[in-house]
Amino acid sequence: MTGRDLGEELGPAERELALRLSDERVTPAPGFRGALGRHLATLDPGHGPLPAHLRRTVGLWLAGGGALIGLGLLQASGVL
């Protein structure tokens, strides 16, 4: 919720406080934010290689979950 988009749920005193807090909010200088972003970008190792056999592992888990759901549906329908 921005200071200009307060909605109808606030009373006059709360609206005044929200506007004052929004206007007095301290933000870092643009130079600092840029330097911090560049520093963090150099430290970011990125996404490494995927674990071995990830697709097979995920597929097995999905198949197992599907089998359990199917078993539950059969039991709920009275077949089992």
Buried (B, 14 or more C-beta within 10 A) or exposed (E): EEEEEBEEEBEEEEBEEBBEEBEEEEEEEEEEEEEEEEEEEEEEEEEEEEEEEEEEEEEEEEEEEEEEEEEEEEEEEEEE
